[in-house]
Amino acid sequence: ITITGMMRDSDVRITDISGNLVYRTTSLGGQAIWPGTDLQGQEVSTGVYLIFATDPTGSSKCNTKVLVVR
């Protein structure tokens, strides 16, 4: 899953709908790739996931959501 439109080197956190951290990465060149797995490398279940991105200064934030269907 490609997440675009972010500032370079943004901290990207993906949580489940309950707020549990599922995946974390850093955007490179304004985009981040989420392979649809959790922090242990297991495929995530069908559901809604929240994406939180913060630029390196912490001043610009972006929130969105994605639906994963397996």
C-alpha positions, 0 to 999 in steps of 0.5 A: 500500500503506497501512502503519498502526499507527505513531507520527506522523512515524515514519521508514519504510524499505522494503527488499528481502529482501537489505536494499537500500533500495527506498523511504523515507517518513515516516508522517503521522498514524500511517500511511504510503503506499507506492505500490509503487515504488522510489526512482526511481519504477519499480514493484517486482518480485514479492517479499517486502519488509521494512518498518522504522519508527522513531519520531522519538525512535528509541526505538520500532521496528516491523518487518514484511513485505509480499508484492508480487505483480504 
